Protein backbone atom coordinates (compact mmCIF):
# COMPACT_ATOMS: atom_id res chain seq x y z
CA UNK A 1 0.00 0.00 0.00
CA UNK A 2 1.30 3.40 -0.95
CA UNK A 3 1.11 6.36 1.44
CA UNK A 4 -2.41 7.68 1.54
CA UNK A 5 -3.25 11.30 2.16
CA UNK A 6 -6.95 10.74 2.86
CA UNK A 7 -7.50 8.53 5.93
CA UNK A 8 -8.89 5.08 5.11
CA UNK A 9 -11.31 5.21 8.05
CA UNK A 10 -12.94 8.32 6.61
CA UNK A 11 -13.26 6.77 3.15
CA UNK A 12 -14.70 3.65 4.78
CA UNK A 13 -17.34 5.83 6.49
CA UNK A 14 -18.14 7.43 3.13
CA UNK A 15 -18.82 4.01 1.60
CA UNK A 16 -20.93 2.93 4.57
CA UNK A 17 -22.98 6.12 4.31
CA UNK A 18 -23.88 5.17 0.75
CA UNK A 19 -25.92 2.26 2.08
CA UNK A 20 -23.33 -0.48 2.02
CA UNK A 21 -23.60 -3.35 4.48
CA UNK A 22 -20.00 -4.48 4.82
CA UNK A 23 -16.96 -2.88 3.29
CA UNK A 24 -13.75 -4.80 2.62
CA UNK A 25 -10.55 -2.99 3.53
CA UNK A 26 -9.29 -3.15 -0.04
CA UNK A 27 -12.51 -1.43 -1.17
CA UNK A 28 -11.72 1.57 1.03
CA UNK A 29 -8.15 1.57 -0.30
CA UNK A 30 -9.39 1.46 -3.89
CA UNK A 31 -11.80 4.36 -3.39
CA UNK A 32 -9.14 6.29 -1.49
CA UNK A 33 -6.84 6.03 -4.51
CA UNK A 34 -9.57 7.13 -6.92
CA UNK A 35 -10.48 10.15 -4.78
CA UNK A 36 -6.88 11.23 -4.30
CA UNK A 37 -6.24 11.09 -8.05
CA UNK A 38 -9.43 13.00 -8.78
CA UNK A 39 -8.60 15.55 -6.08
CA UNK A 40 -5.03 16.03 -7.32
CA UNK A 41 -6.24 16.70 -10.86
CA UNK A 42 -8.69 19.33 -9.66
CA UNK A 43 -6.12 20.91 -7.32
CA UNK A 44 -3.49 21.12 -10.06
CA UNK A 45 -5.97 22.80 -12.39
CA UNK A 46 -7.01 25.16 -9.56
CA UNK A 47 -3.35 26.09 -9.01
CA UNK A 48 -3.10 27.06 -12.69
CA UNK A 49 -6.19 29.25 -12.35
CA UNK A 50 -4.89 31.00 -9.22
CA UNK A 51 -1.58 31.79 -10.96
CA UNK A 52 -3.50 33.04 -13.97
CA UNK A 53 -5.31 35.46 -11.65
CA UNK A 54 -1.99 36.59 -10.15
CA UNK A 55 -2.74 35.05 -6.78
CA UNK A 56 -0.60 32.81 -4.62
CA UNK A 57 -3.55 31.50 -2.65
CA UNK A 58 -5.89 28.87 -4.05
CA UNK A 59 -9.49 29.84 -3.32
CA UNK A 60 -12.81 28.03 -3.41
CA UNK A 61 -13.53 29.80 -6.73
CA UNK A 62 -10.43 28.20 -8.28
CA UNK A 63 -11.57 24.78 -7.07
CA UNK A 64 -15.10 25.32 -8.38
CA UNK A 65 -13.86 26.43 -11.79
CA UNK A 66 -11.44 23.49 -11.95
CA UNK A 67 -14.27 21.07 -11.10
CA UNK A 68 -16.25 22.33 -14.09
CA UNK A 69 -13.44 21.59 -16.56
CA UNK B 1 -20.55 24.28 6.97
CA UNK B 2 -22.23 20.91 6.74
CA UNK B 3 -20.79 17.85 8.42
CA UNK B 4 -17.83 16.60 6.48
CA UNK B 5 -16.83 12.97 6.35
CA UNK B 6 -13.36 13.55 4.89
CA UNK B 7 -11.17 15.62 7.24
CA UNK B 8 -10.42 19.13 5.95
CA UNK B 9 -6.77 18.90 7.04
CA UNK B 10 -6.25 15.88 4.77
CA UNK B 11 -7.91 17.61 1.81
CA UNK B 12 -5.76 20.67 2.51
CA UNK B 13 -2.65 18.45 2.34
CA UNK B 14 -3.87 17.01 -0.96
CA UNK B 15 -4.13 20.53 -2.44
CA UNK B 16 -0.70 21.51 -1.10
CA UNK B 17 0.82 18.38 -2.62
CA UNK B 18 -0.41 19.49 -6.03
CA UNK B 19 2.07 22.38 -5.93
CA UNK B 20 -0.09 25.07 -4.39
CA UNK B 21 1.54 27.79 -2.35
CA UNK B 22 -1.24 28.87 -0.01
CA UNK B 23 -4.64 27.28 0.33
CA UNK B 24 -7.65 29.17 1.67
CA UNK B 25 -9.82 27.27 4.11
CA UNK B 26 -12.85 27.58 1.85
CA UNK B 27 -10.83 25.98 -0.96
CA UNK B 28 -10.29 22.88 1.15
CA UNK B 29 -14.00 22.87 2.04
CA UNK B 30 -14.97 23.17 -1.62
CA UNK B 31 -12.72 20.30 -2.69
CA UNK B 32 -13.90 18.23 0.26
CA UNK B 33 -17.47 18.60 -0.93
CA UNK B 34 -16.57 17.65 -4.51
CA UNK B 35 -14.66 14.55 -3.39
CA UNK B 36 -17.41 13.41 -1.03
CA UNK B 37 -20.03 13.71 -3.78
CA UNK B 38 -17.81 11.89 -6.26
CA UNK B 39 -17.04 9.20 -3.67
CA UNK B 40 -20.70 8.73 -2.74
CA UNK B 41 -21.68 8.27 -6.39
CA UNK B 42 -19.02 5.61 -6.88
CA UNK B 43 -19.87 3.88 -3.58
CA UNK B 44 -23.59 3.78 -4.41
CA UNK B 45 -22.86 2.24 -7.79
CA UNK B 46 -20.46 -0.23 -6.14
CA UNK B 47 -23.21 -1.23 -3.69
CA UNK B 48 -25.49 -2.02 -6.65
CA UNK B 49 -22.76 -4.20 -8.19
CA UNK B 50 -22.13 -6.10 -4.96
CA UNK B 51 -25.85 -6.85 -4.60
CA UNK B 52 -25.96 -7.93 -8.23
CA UNK B 53 -23.20 -10.44 -7.43
CA UNK B 54 -25.15 -11.68 -4.38
CA UNK B 55 -22.64 -10.31 -1.95
CA UNK B 56 -23.17 -8.20 1.16
CA UNK B 57 -19.60 -6.94 1.21
CA UNK B 58 -18.39 -4.23 -1.12
CA UNK B 59 -15.01 -5.18 -2.57
CA UNK B 60 -12.27 -3.32 -4.41
CA UNK B 61 -13.53 -4.92 -7.64
CA UNK B 62 -16.95 -3.28 -7.11
CA UNK B 63 -15.26 0.08 -6.60
CA UNK B 64 -13.07 -0.34 -9.67
CA UNK B 65 -16.03 -1.32 -11.86
CA UNK B 66 -18.08 1.61 -10.51
CA UNK B 67 -15.22 4.00 -11.25
CA UNK B 68 -15.26 2.94 -14.91
CA UNK B 69 -18.97 3.75 -15.33
Backbone of each chain as nested JSON, in Angstrom:
{
  "chains": [
    {"id": "A", "residues": [
      {"number": 1, "name": "UNK", "atoms": {"N": [0.831, -1.199, 0.0], "CA": [0.0, 0.0, 0.0], "C": [0.873, 1.259, 0.0]}},
      {"number": 2, "name": "UNK", "atoms": {"N": [0.544, 2.154, -0.895], "CA": [1.301, 3.404, -0.947], "C": [0.788, 4.338, 0.152]}},
      {"number": 3, "name": "UNK", "atoms": {"N": [1.541, 5.389, 0.43], "CA": [1.115, 6.356, 1.438], "C": [-0.148, 7.07, 0.997]}},
      {"number": 4, "name": "UNK", "atoms": {"N": [-1.137, 7.018, 1.855], "CA": [-2.406, 7.676, 1.536], "C": [-2.452, 9.036, 2.224]}},
      {"number": 5, "name": "UNK", "atoms": {"N": [-3.063, 9.988, 1.559], "CA": [-3.249, 11.304, 2.162], "C": [-4.603, 11.335, 2.878]}},
      {"number": 6, "name": "UNK", "atoms": {"N": [-5.626, 10.798, 2.223], "CA": [-6.947, 10.735, 2.864], "C": [-6.99, 9.512, 3.775]}},
      {"number": 7, "name": "UNK", "atoms": {"N": [-7.48, 9.668, 5.005], "CA": [-7.501, 8.531, 5.933], "C": [-8.5, 7.456, 5.494]}},
      {"number": 8, "name": "UNK", "atoms": {"N": [-8.047, 6.205, 5.535], "CA": [-8.889, 5.078, 5.111], "C": [-10.18, 5.006, 5.915]}},
      {"number": 9, "name": "UNK", "atoms": {"N": [-10.114, 5.305, 7.202], "CA": [-11.307, 5.211, 8.052], "C": [-12.396, 6.164, 7.562]}},
      {"number": 10, "name": "UNK", "atoms": {"N": [-11.976, 7.342, 7.099], "CA": [-12.944, 8.324, 6.608], "C": [-13.564, 7.847, 5.297]}},
      {"number": 11, "name": "UNK", "atoms": {"N": [-12.741, 7.268, 4.429], "CA": [-13.258, 6.765, 3.148], "C": [-14.194, 5.581, 3.407]}},
      {"number": 12, "name": "UNK", "atoms": {"N": [-13.846, 4.76, 4.377], "CA": [-14.705, 3.646, 4.777], "C": [-16.08, 4.171, 5.231]}},
      {"number": 13, "name": "UNK", "atoms": {"N": [-16.072, 5.239, 6.032], "CA": [-17.34, 5.83, 6.488], "C": [-18.171, 6.336, 5.314]}},
      {"number": 14, "name": "UNK", "atoms": {"N": [-17.466, 6.913, 4.324], "CA": [-18.142, 7.432, 3.132], "C": [-18.862, 6.29, 2.413]}},
      {"number": 15, "name": "UNK", "atoms": {"N": [-18.199, 5.152, 2.283], "CA": [-18.815, 4.008, 1.595], "C": [-20.009, 3.496, 2.403]}},
      {"number": 16, "name": "UNK", "atoms": {"N": [-19.829, 3.408, 3.716], "CA": [-20.928, 2.931, 4.574], "C": [-22.147, 3.844, 4.476]}},
      {"number": 17, "name": "UNK", "atoms": {"N": [-21.883, 5.139, 4.377], "CA": [-22.982, 6.118, 4.306], "C": [-23.804, 5.941, 3.029]}},
      {"number": 18, "name": "UNK", "atoms": {"N": [-23.19, 5.344, 2.031], "CA": [-23.885, 5.17, 0.752], "C": [-24.838, 3.987, 0.795]}},
      {"number": 19, "name": "UNK", "atoms": {"N": [-24.958, 3.343, 1.932], "CA": [-25.922, 2.259, 2.079], "C": [-25.307, 0.877, 2.013]}},
      {"number": 20, "name": "UNK", "atoms": {"N": [-23.998, 0.805, 2.073], "CA": [-23.332, -0.484, 2.018], "C": [-23.5, -1.224, 3.336]}},
      {"number": 21, "name": "UNK", "atoms": {"N": [-23.559, -2.542, 3.275], "CA": [-23.604, -3.35, 4.484], "C": [-22.201, -3.46, 5.028]}},
      {"number": 22, "name": "UNK", "atoms": {"N": [-21.389, -4.32, 4.391], "CA": [-20.001, -4.485, 4.816], "C": [-19.07, -3.921, 3.752]}},
      {"number": 23, "name": "UNK", "atoms": {"N": [-17.931, -3.481, 4.199], "CA": [-16.96, -2.877, 3.285], "C": [-15.614, -3.55, 3.494]}},
      {"number": 24, "name": "UNK", "atoms": {"N": [-15.066, -4.175, 2.462], "CA": [-13.751, -4.799, 2.62], "C": [-12.692, -3.706, 2.694]}},
      {"number": 25, "name": "UNK", "atoms": {"N": [-11.573, -4.025, 3.357], "CA": [-10.548, -2.995, 3.529], "C": [-9.982, -2.565, 2.185]}},
      {"number": 26, "name": "UNK", "atoms": {"N": [-9.859, -3.524, 1.252], "CA": [-9.285, -3.146, -0.043], "C": [-10.257, -2.259, -0.834]}},
      {"number": 27, "name": "UNK", "atoms": {"N": [-11.546, -2.321, -0.506], "CA": [-12.507, -1.425, -1.169], "C": [-12.246, 0.017, -0.749]}},
      {"number": 28, "name": "UNK", "atoms": {"N": [-12.018, 0.217, 0.539], "CA": [-11.725, 1.567, 1.026], "C": [-10.413, 2.072, 0.419]}},
      {"number": 29, "name": "UNK", "atoms": {"N": [-9.43, 1.175, 0.32], "CA": [-8.152, 1.57, -0.303], "C": [-8.34, 1.958, -1.76]}},
      {"number": 30, "name": "UNK", "atoms": {"N": [-9.159, 1.181, -2.467], "CA": [-9.386, 1.459, -3.888], "C": [-10.077, 2.812, -4.069]}},
      {"number": 31, "name": "UNK", "atoms": {"N": [-11.087, 3.081, -3.25], "CA": [-11.801, 4.357, -3.39], "C": [-10.898, 5.521, -2.972]}},
      {"number": 32, "name": "UNK", "atoms": {"N": [-10.088, 5.282, -1.956], "CA": [-9.145, 6.294, -1.492], "C": [-8.243, 6.725, -2.647]}},
      {"number": 33, "name": "UNK", "atoms": {"N": [-7.727, 5.751, -3.385], "CA": [-6.844, 6.032, -4.513], "C": [-7.571, 6.851, -5.584]}},
      {"number": 34, "name": "UNK", "atoms": {"N": [-8.782, 6.432, -5.899], "CA": [-9.573, 7.131, -6.919], "C": [-9.806, 8.583, -6.504]}},
      {"number": 35, "name": "UNK", "atoms": {"N": [-10.167, 8.792, -5.241], "CA": [-10.481, 10.149, -4.783], "C": [-9.232, 11.022, -4.73]}},
      {"number": 36, "name": "UNK", "atoms": {"N": [-8.111, 10.426, -4.339], "CA": [-6.88, 11.228, -4.297], "C": [-6.461, 11.658, -5.698]}},
      {"number": 37, "name": "UNK", "atoms": {"N": [-6.579, 10.744, -6.659], "CA": [-6.239, 11.087, -8.055], "C": [-7.145, 12.193, -8.571]}},
      {"number": 38, "name": "UNK", "atoms": {"N": [-8.441, 12.013, -8.339], "CA": [-9.428, 13.003, -8.777], "C": [-9.141, 14.357, -8.116]}},
      {"number": 39, "name": "UNK", "atoms": {"N": [-8.87, 14.319, -6.825], "CA": [-8.596, 15.55, -6.081], "C": [-7.318, 16.246, -6.55]}},
      {"number": 40, "name": "UNK", "atoms": {"N": [-6.296, 15.458, -6.853], "CA": [-5.029, 16.03, -7.322], "C": [-5.227, 16.732, -8.662]}},
      {"number": 41, "name": "UNK", "atoms": {"N": [-5.99, 16.101, -9.544], "CA": [-6.237, 16.701, -10.86], "C": [-6.922, 18.052, -10.714]}},
      {"number": 42, "name": "UNK", "atoms": {"N": [-7.953, 18.081, -9.873], "CA": [-8.691, 19.331, -9.657], "C": [-7.777, 20.374, -9.023]}},
      {"number": 43, "name": "UNK", "atoms": {"N": [-6.984, 19.968, -8.032], "CA": [-6.116, 20.909, -7.32], "C": [-5.052, 21.485, -8.257]}},
      {"number": 44, "name": "UNK", "atoms": {"N": [-4.509, 20.636, -9.124], "CA": [-3.492, 21.123, -10.06], "C": [-4.092, 22.151, -11.018]}},
      {"number": 45, "name": "UNK", "atoms": {"N": [-5.299, 21.861, -11.487], "CA": [-5.972, 22.803, -12.385], "C": [-6.286, 24.1, -11.637]}},
      {"number": 46, "name": "UNK", "atoms": {"N": [-6.705, 23.974, -10.38], "CA": [-7.013, 25.157, -9.564], "C": [-5.759, 26.007, -9.345]}},
      {"number": 47, "name": "UNK", "atoms": {"N": [-4.605, 25.362, -9.189], "CA": [-3.349, 26.089, -9.009], "C": [-3.025, 26.911, -10.259]}},
      {"number": 48, "name": "UNK", "atoms": {"N": [-3.303, 26.333, -11.426], "CA": [-3.096, 27.061, -12.685], "C": [-3.999, 28.301, -12.729]}},
      {"number": 49, "name": "UNK", "atoms": {"N": [-5.238, 28.128, -12.322], "CA": [-6.193, 29.248, -12.347], "C": [-5.782, 30.348, -11.362]}},
      {"number": 50, "name": "UNK", "atoms": {"N": [-5.28, 29.971, -10.191], "CA": [-4.892, 31.001, -9.219], "C": [-3.689, 31.79, -9.731]}},
      {"number": 51, "name": "UNK", "atoms": {"N": [-2.73, 31.092, -10.372], "CA": [-1.584, 31.79, -10.955], "C": [-2.039, 32.726, -12.064]}},
      {"number": 52, "name": "UNK", "atoms": {"N": [-2.966, 32.244, -12.86], "CA": [-3.503, 33.04, -13.971], "C": [-4.128, 34.338, -13.454]}},
      {"number": 53, "name": "UNK", "atoms": {"N": [-4.676, 34.288, -12.249], "CA": [-5.313, 35.461, -11.653], "C": [-4.328, 36.23, -10.764]}},
      {"number": 54, "name": "UNK", "atoms": {"N": [-3.04, 35.917, -10.914], "CA": [-1.986, 36.591, -10.147], "C": [-2.158, 36.457, -8.639]}},
      {"number": 55, "name": "UNK", "atoms": {"N": [-2.624, 35.308, -8.218], "CA": [-2.737, 35.055, -6.784], "C": [-1.828, 33.916, -6.391]}},
      {"number": 56, "name": "UNK", "atoms": {"N": [-1.423, 33.925, -5.122], "CA": [-0.604, 32.814, -4.621], "C": [-1.452, 31.87, -3.778]}},
      {"number": 57, "name": "UNK", "atoms": {"N": [-2.672, 32.307, -3.487], "CA": [-3.554, 31.502, -2.65], "C": [-4.649, 30.867, -3.495]}},
      {"number": 58, "name": "UNK", "atoms": {"N": [-4.807, 29.57, -3.357], "CA": [-5.89, 28.871, -4.051], "C": [-7.183, 29.1, -3.27]}},
      {"number": 59, "name": "UNK", "atoms": {"N": [-8.211, 29.548, -3.974], "CA": [-9.485, 29.843, -3.317], "C": [-10.554, 28.821, -3.729]}},
      {"number": 60, "name": "UNK", "atoms": {"N": [-11.696, 28.909, -3.072], "CA": [-12.813, 28.026, -3.412], "C": [-13.252, 28.249, -4.857]}},
      {"number": 61, "name": "UNK", "atoms": {"N": [-13.136, 29.499, -5.342], "CA": [-13.533, 29.796, -6.73], "C": [-12.649, 29.043, -7.72]}},
      {"number": 62, "name": "UNK", "atoms": {"N": [-11.347, 28.957, -7.408], "CA": [-10.427, 28.198, -8.275], "C": [-10.842, 26.721, -8.323]}},
      {"number": 63, "name": "UNK", "atoms": {"N": [-11.167, 26.197, -7.144], "CA": [-11.569, 24.781, -7.069], "C": [-12.862, 24.559, -7.857]}},
      {"number": 64, "name": "UNK", "atoms": {"N": [-13.817, 25.484, -7.689], "CA": [-15.103, 25.317, -8.382], "C": [-14.928, 25.373, -9.888]}},
      {"number": 65, "name": "UNK", "atoms": {"N": [-14.099, 26.32, -10.355], "CA": [-13.864, 26.435, -11.789], "C": [-13.164, 25.176, -12.309]}},
      {"number": 66, "name": "UNK", "atoms": {"N": [-12.195, 24.687, -11.536], "CA": [-11.444, 23.493, -11.947], "C": [-12.36, 22.268, -12.013]}},
      {"number": 67, "name": "UNK", "atoms": {"N": [-13.344, 22.208, -11.122], "CA": [-14.267, 21.074, -11.097], "C": [-15.123, 21.046, -12.361]}},
      {"number": 68, "name": "UNK", "atoms": {"N": [-15.389, 22.251, -12.885], "CA": [-16.247, 22.333, -14.086], "C": [-15.537, 21.91, -15.364]}},
      {"number": 69, "name": "UNK", "atoms": {"N": [-14.187, 21.904, -15.328], "CA": [-13.437, 21.591, -16.563], "C": [-13.57, 20.12, -16.938]}}
    ]},
    {"id": "B", "residues": [
      {"number": 1, "name": "UNK", "atoms": {"N": [-21.229, 25.465, 7.505], "CA": [-20.549, 24.279, 6.968], "C": [-21.308, 23.013, 7.39]}},
      {"number": 2, "name": "UNK", "atoms": {"N": [-21.562, 22.173, 6.425], "CA": [-22.229, 20.909, 6.736], "C": [-21.201, 19.921, 7.292]}},
      {"number": 3, "name": "UNK", "atoms": {"N": [-21.695, 18.86, 7.866], "CA": [-20.791, 17.855, 8.422], "C": [-19.993, 17.185, 7.313]}},
      {"number": 4, "name": "UNK", "atoms": {"N": [-18.694, 17.222, 7.471], "CA": [-17.826, 16.599, 6.478], "C": [-17.43, 15.212, 6.951]}},
      {"number": 5, "name": "UNK", "atoms": {"N": [-17.306, 14.302, 6.012], "CA": [-16.825, 12.969, 6.345], "C": [-15.309, 12.921, 6.189]}},
      {"number": 6, "name": "UNK", "atoms": {"N": [-14.816, 13.489, 5.091], "CA": [-13.361, 13.552, 4.888], "C": [-12.802, 14.722, 5.69]}},
      {"number": 7, "name": "UNK", "atoms": {"N": [-11.71, 14.522, 6.42], "CA": [-11.171, 15.62, 7.236], "C": [-10.581, 16.726, 6.366]}},
      {"number": 8, "name": "UNK", "atoms": {"N": [-10.902, 17.966, 6.707], "CA": [-10.422, 19.127, 5.949], "C": [-8.905, 19.188, 5.898]}},
      {"number": 9, "name": "UNK", "atoms": {"N": [-8.233, 18.829, 7.004], "CA": [-6.773, 18.898, 7.043], "C": [-6.16, 17.987, 5.978]}},
      {"number": 10, "name": "UNK", "atoms": {"N": [-6.773, 16.821, 5.769], "CA": [-6.254, 15.884, 4.774], "C": [-6.467, 16.43, 3.364]}},
      {"number": 11, "name": "UNK", "atoms": {"N": [-7.626, 17.038, 3.128], "CA": [-7.912, 17.61, 1.812], "C": [-6.977, 18.797, 1.557]}},
      {"number": 12, "name": "UNK", "atoms": {"N": [-6.719, 19.567, 2.598], "CA": [-5.763, 20.671, 2.506], "C": [-4.381, 20.144, 2.09]}},
      {"number": 13, "name": "UNK", "atoms": {"N": [-3.949, 19.05, 2.703], "CA": [-2.655, 18.45, 2.343], "C": [-2.628, 18.013, 0.885]}},
      {"number": 14, "name": "UNK", "atoms": {"N": [-3.75, 17.463, 0.435], "CA": [-3.867, 17.014, -0.964], "C": [-3.656, 18.201, -1.905]}},
      {"number": 15, "name": "UNK", "atoms": {"N": [-4.27, 19.345, -1.585], "CA": [-4.132, 20.528, -2.442], "C": [-2.682, 21.02, -2.412]}},
      {"number": 16, "name": "UNK", "atoms": {"N": [-2.092, 21.059, -1.218], "CA": [-0.704, 21.512, -1.104], "C": [0.237, 20.635, -1.906]}},
      {"number": 17, "name": "UNK", "atoms": {"N": [-0.035, 19.327, -1.908], "CA": [0.825, 18.377, -2.621], "C": [0.788, 18.622, -4.129]}},
      {"number": 18, "name": "UNK", "atoms": {"N": [-0.275, 19.251, -4.589], "CA": [-0.411, 19.492, -6.033], "C": [0.424, 20.691, -6.465]}},
      {"number": 19, "name": "UNK", "atoms": {"N": [1.185, 21.277, -5.559], "CA": [2.071, 22.377, -5.929], "C": [1.539, 23.751, -5.562]}},
      {"number": 20, "name": "UNK", "atoms": {"N": [0.479, 23.788, -4.788], "CA": [-0.088, 25.071, -4.392], "C": [0.802, 25.741, -3.346]}},
      {"number": 21, "name": "UNK", "atoms": {"N": [0.828, 27.055, -3.368], "CA": [1.538, 27.792, -2.346], "C": [0.671, 27.858, -1.105]}},
      {"number": 22, "name": "UNK", "atoms": {"N": [-0.327, 28.745, -1.14], "CA": [-1.239, 28.869, -0.013], "C": [-2.609, 28.346, -0.407]}},
      {"number": 23, "name": "UNK", "atoms": {"N": [-3.329, 27.863, 0.582], "CA": [-4.645, 27.284, 0.33], "C": [-5.632, 27.927, 1.286]}},
      {"number": 24, "name": "UNK", "atoms": {"N": [-6.656, 28.576, 0.781], "CA": [-7.655, 29.172, 1.668], "C": [-8.51, 28.062, 2.262]}},
      {"number": 25, "name": "UNK", "atoms": {"N": [-9.058, 28.334, 3.447], "CA": [-9.825, 27.275, 4.105], "C": [-11.054, 26.903, 3.291]}},
      {"number": 26, "name": "UNK", "atoms": {"N": [-11.663, 27.908, 2.627], "CA": [-12.854, 27.578, 1.851], "C": [-12.509, 26.754, 0.609]}},
      {"number": 27, "name": "UNK", "atoms": {"N": [-11.246, 26.814, 0.17], "CA": [-10.827, 25.975, -0.96], "C": [-10.825, 24.508, -0.544]}},
      {"number": 28, "name": "UNK", "atoms": {"N": [-10.305, 24.25, 0.657], "CA": [-10.29, 22.879, 1.154], "C": [-11.726, 22.379, 1.357]}},
      {"number": 29, "name": "UNK", "atoms": {"N": [-12.585, 23.261, 1.86], "CA": [-13.996, 22.869, 2.037], "C": [-14.653, 22.548, 0.704]}},
      {"number": 30, "name": "UNK", "atoms": {"N": [-14.361, 23.377, -0.306], "CA": [-14.967, 23.17, -1.624], "C": [-14.517, 21.842, -2.227]}},
      {"number": 31, "name": "UNK", "atoms": {"N": [-13.215, 21.558, -2.11], "CA": [-12.722, 20.301, -2.691], "C": [-13.246, 19.105, -1.901]}},
      {"number": 32, "name": "UNK", "atoms": {"N": [-13.357, 19.277, -0.6], "CA": [-13.9, 18.226, 0.261], "C": [-15.302, 17.829, -0.212]}},
      {"number": 33, "name": "UNK", "atoms": {"N": [-16.105, 18.835, -0.475], "CA": [-17.472, 18.597, -0.934], "C": [-17.493, 17.834, -2.263]}},
      {"number": 34, "name": "UNK", "atoms": {"N": [-16.651, 18.291, -3.191], "CA": [-16.573, 17.65, -4.509], "C": [-16.177, 16.183, -4.371]}},
      {"number": 35, "name": "UNK", "atoms": {"N": [-15.166, 15.926, -3.536], "CA": [-14.663, 14.55, -3.391], "C": [-15.681, 13.656, -2.695]}},
      {"number": 36, "name": "UNK", "atoms": {"N": [-16.399, 14.223, -1.714], "CA": [-17.407, 13.405, -1.03], "C": [-18.546, 13.037, -1.986]}},
      {"number": 37, "name": "UNK", "atoms": {"N": [-18.966, 14.002, -2.795], "CA": [-20.028, 13.713, -3.778], "C": [-19.586, 12.649, -4.762]}},
      {"number": 38, "name": "UNK", "atoms": {"N": [-18.369, 12.834, -5.29], "CA": [-17.81, 11.886, -6.255], "C": [-17.7, 10.495, -5.614]}},
      {"number": 39, "name": "UNK", "atoms": {"N": [-17.207, 10.461, -4.381], "CA": [-17.038, 9.201, -3.671], "C": [-18.368, 8.509, -3.386]}},
      {"number": 40, "name": "UNK", "atoms": {"N": [-19.376, 9.304, -3.027], "CA": [-20.695, 8.734, -2.741], "C": [-21.292, 8.105, -3.993]}},
      {"number": 41, "name": "UNK", "atoms": {"N": [-21.14, 8.793, -5.127], "CA": [-21.676, 8.265, -6.386], "C": [-21.048, 6.921, -6.716]}},
      {"number": 42, "name": "UNK", "atoms": {"N": [-19.726, 6.862, -6.579], "CA": [-19.016, 5.612, -6.881], "C": [-19.434, 4.521, -5.892]}},
      {"number": 43, "name": "UNK", "atoms": {"N": [-19.528, 4.873, -4.609], "CA": [-19.874, 3.881, -3.583], "C": [-21.292, 3.344, -3.793]}},
      {"number": 44, "name": "UNK", "atoms": {"N": [-22.222, 4.223, -4.169], "CA": [-23.593, 3.777, -4.406], "C": [-23.649, 2.803, -5.58]}},
      {"number": 45, "name": "UNK", "atoms": {"N": [-22.899, 3.132, -6.64], "CA": [-22.861, 2.237, -7.794], "C": [-22.205, 0.917, -7.409]}},
      {"number": 46, "name": "UNK", "atoms": {"N": [-21.153, 0.986, -6.587], "CA": [-20.462, -0.229, -6.143], "C": [-21.393, -1.109, -5.309]}},
      {"number": 47, "name": "UNK", "atoms": {"N": [-22.252, -0.464, -4.509], "CA": [-23.211, -1.229, -3.695], "C": [-24.182, -1.99, -4.591]}},
      {"number": 48, "name": "UNK", "atoms": {"N": [-24.598, -1.359, -5.689], "CA": [-25.486, -2.024, -6.655], "C": [-24.783, -3.247, -7.249]}},
      {"number": 49, "name": "UNK", "atoms": {"N": [-23.511, -3.093, -7.593], "CA": [-22.761, -4.199, -8.194], "C": [-22.569, -5.35, -7.215]}},
      {"number": 50, "name": "UNK", "atoms": {"N": [-22.338, -5.023, -5.934], "CA": [-22.129, -6.104, -4.965], "C": [-23.436, -6.885, -4.752]}},
      {"number": 51, "name": "UNK", "atoms": {"N": [-24.558, -6.156, -4.728], "CA": [-25.852, -6.853, -4.598], "C": [-26.108, -7.718, -5.822]}},
      {"number": 52, "name": "UNK", "atoms": {"N": [-25.781, -7.195, -6.978], "CA": [-25.96, -7.929, -8.23], "C": [-25.177, -9.234, -8.211]}},
      {"number": 53, "name": "UNK", "atoms": {"N": [-24.049, -9.243, -7.516], "CA": [-23.196, -10.435, -7.427], "C": [-23.545, -11.251, -6.181]}},
      {"number": 54, "name": "UNK", "atoms": {"N": [-24.701, -10.956, -5.576], "CA": [-25.153, -11.68, -4.377], "C": [-24.169, -11.623, -3.221]}},
      {"number": 55, "name": "UNK", "atoms": {"N": [-23.529, -10.476, -3.084], "CA": [-22.638, -10.305, -1.948], "C": [-23.151, -9.186, -1.058]}},
      {"number": 56, "name": "UNK", "atoms": {"N": [-22.784, -9.282, 0.236], "CA": [-23.166, -8.204, 1.157], "C": [-21.982, -7.289, 1.428]}},
      {"number": 57, "name": "UNK", "atoms": {"N": [-20.809, -7.718, 0.967], "CA": [-19.599, -6.945, 1.208], "C": [-19.148, -6.255, -0.072]}},
      {"number": 58, "name": "UNK", "atoms": {"N": [-18.913, -4.964, 0.028], "CA": [-18.388, -4.226, -1.122], "C": [-16.889, -4.467, -1.208]}},
      {"number": 59, "name": "UNK", "atoms": {"N": [-16.426, -4.881, -2.378], "CA": [-15.009, -5.183, -2.565], "C": [-14.343, -4.132, -3.449]}},
      {"number": 60, "name": "UNK", "atoms": {"N": [-13.024, -4.241, -3.554], "CA": [-12.265, -3.318, -4.413], "C": [-12.71, -3.469, -5.866]}},
      {"number": 61, "name": "UNK", "atoms": {"N": [-13.094, -4.7, -6.251], "CA": [-13.532, -4.92, -7.64], "C": [-14.813, -4.136, -7.932]}},
      {"number": 62, "name": "UNK", "atoms": {"N": [-15.709, -4.078, -6.941], "CA": [-16.948, -3.285, -7.108], "C": [-16.608, -1.815, -7.315]}},
      {"number": 63, "name": "UNK", "atoms": {"N": [-15.671, -1.335, -6.503], "CA": [-15.265, 0.077, -6.598], "C": [-14.633, 0.354, -7.959]}},
      {"number": 64, "name": "UNK", "atoms": {"N": [-13.767, -0.552, -8.397], "CA": [-13.071, -0.34, -9.675], "C": [-14.06, -0.336, -10.838]}},
      {"number": 65, "name": "UNK", "atoms": {"N": [-15.025, -1.26, -10.797], "CA": [-16.027, -1.319, -11.862], "C": [-16.875, -0.037, -11.844]}},
      {"number": 66, "name": "UNK", "atoms": {"N": [-17.253, 0.394, -10.641], "CA": [-18.08, 1.609, -10.507], "C": [-17.333, 2.842, -11.013]}},
      {"number": 67, "name": "UNK", "atoms": {"N": [-16.023, 2.866, -10.808], "CA": [-15.216, 4.005, -11.251], "C": [-15.209, 4.107, -12.776]}},
      {"number": 68, "name": "UNK", "atoms": {"N": [-15.294, 2.957, -13.434], "CA": [-15.258, 2.938, -14.905], "C": [-16.564, 3.426, -15.535]}},
      {"number": 69, "name": "UNK", "atoms": {"N": [-17.657, 3.392, -14.753], "CA": [-18.966, 3.754, -15.326], "C": [-19.046, 5.238, -15.631]}}
    ]}
  ]
}
